[in-house]
Structure formats: structure tokens, C-alpha cells
Amino acid sequence: MASIYKNKKAKTDLMNLYDKKLKELKIDVTNIDVDTKFGKTRVVKTGNSKGKRIVMFHGYNAGAPITLEAIKGVLDKYCFYVVETLGQATKSEETIINIKDNSFALWANEVLEELEIKKANVIGISYGAFIVEKLMIYKPHRLEKCILVVPSGIVNGNIWESTKKLTFPLIRWNITKKEKHLKSFLSAFVPVEDDFLYEMLSLILKGVKLDTRIPKLLKPQEVENFKAPVYIIAARNDIYFPGEKIAKRSKELFSNLKEVFLLENSKHMPSKDSYSIIQKKIVEWIN
């Protein structure tokens, strides 16, 4: 299997940073390695083992540490399982999964089987929401409640805005390798004060062969038979998936949409200030 990393050092640096971040969170975790026909999948379990179980699918190349940091305040209430996506910069195997067919649903379903979760409360973040959408289409009976956070697969951002704030700085950085262009690119979707995110995303851009496949947008007919409750947290200033557009299209997509909550003053990657708001909504919706 070809590696997603450009060299061994890139993988080592990213995994060291992953371990460092997880350690800094000071939470007890259990690592579960699940064998699936798509590849070995790392599931990070934490929280209150007697609480309601919540399965989380993280953002693109994000992994468990970032995901758990955002929900640290509610770990005493629920038992969380963060499923690390195959083929991304995580502790799962590097298998690339087909995004056009039902492979992601089959893979996620296998993981739920192994965890002995018949019906799951799920949280899908960004790219992780696309995985949850695949479950909605192909394995709807596995889902109890769905919370989608800054979700992909519902709308796309403004092409001119993306070109100006993402594409041009990235091209400049690729040519010059000057940090100011990399920072300009990252600042379009990363909170300014988050040094860890800057470090991690810099390592990913420099050391990972990025998967540039873009998930297709969900069609209403694909989820017309999906009846479980759907809750959405979107960000008003999200360059990738603008909050207002998500609010509008979600109503067209989901007959069972319960609420769309818009984060103010938040980019695609929510700031630490918004963690308490996200946690509050999770408690409100899951309970």
C-alpha cells in the first residue's frame, strides 16, 4: 500500500504531535483497534462509561486529539468513541476509501458492529459529516440522532472567496515556501490564536499527499427515507461551508431537521471560545 506521507519523517512528526496533544488534554482514553475489511481502524474511547454512547467522526485529517479538545467539558456525561478515518493523518491505516459509492457506510457500519452499538448517536464534523451522510443513505437504521458540525456535503462556499483566500495564498506558498503565505492560507479557516492547529496543518501541508477529492453534495431523494432527528451547528464565517447557506439548504434536505444553530464570529475550525456553546448544544440535543 502506498503511503499518504511524503516521507517517514513527516509521519513521525505528525504522530508525535498527535501524542503530545492527547497527553496535554489530561484525559483517560482507551485505544481500540478495530479490524475491518477496509483496514485497521483506531477508535479512541473516553468519558463516562455509564453515560449515553456517542460516536464521533472527525474533520479532514483531524484525528481524536482535536476532536476531544472541543468536547472536553462534557466527558463526564457521555461515553465517546472517536472513529479515526482511514487514509488520513490518524492512527488508522492509510487505505484510501472510495467516496463515490457506499464504501464509507460499509466501513462505518463494520466499526459500529465491532463496538456492539446497534443504534448510534453520532456527531459528524466537517468531512466526518459526509461519512454520517453516507450512513443516512445506506445504513439509516444504525442512526439514533445525528449532530452535524460545520458539515461538508450540504453546500459549497463562494468560488471567488475561496480562490482569493485559499487558492492564491496556497499557490504563492507552493512557489515561494514563505511562511507568510502559508499563514495567510490557514488564517482563512483557522482561529488566529490556535498555535497547535497552525503547527499541525503546516505539517500536513508539508508532509502529506493531500486527498483532493471533493465529496458530492447530498441530494434530497437520497435521504427522503431517513427519519432520525438531525441537528446542525454551522459557522456564519465558514469559507468552506457558509452557515447561512447550510441553514437554508438543510431545510430542503431533511424532513426531520430539528435545529440549525449558527456560531457567530467563527471560521470553519471553531475557536476555543465556541467550545462551551457546542458542548451546551450537544447536551441539549442528546438529552
Beta strands, then each sheet from edge to edge (+ up, - down):
strand 1: 29-34
strand 2: 41-47
strand 3: 52-57
strand 4: 78-83
strand 5: 120-125
strand 6: 143-149
strand 7: 230-235
strand 8: 257-263
sheet 1: 1+ 2- 4+ 3+ 5+ 6+ 7+ 8+
end
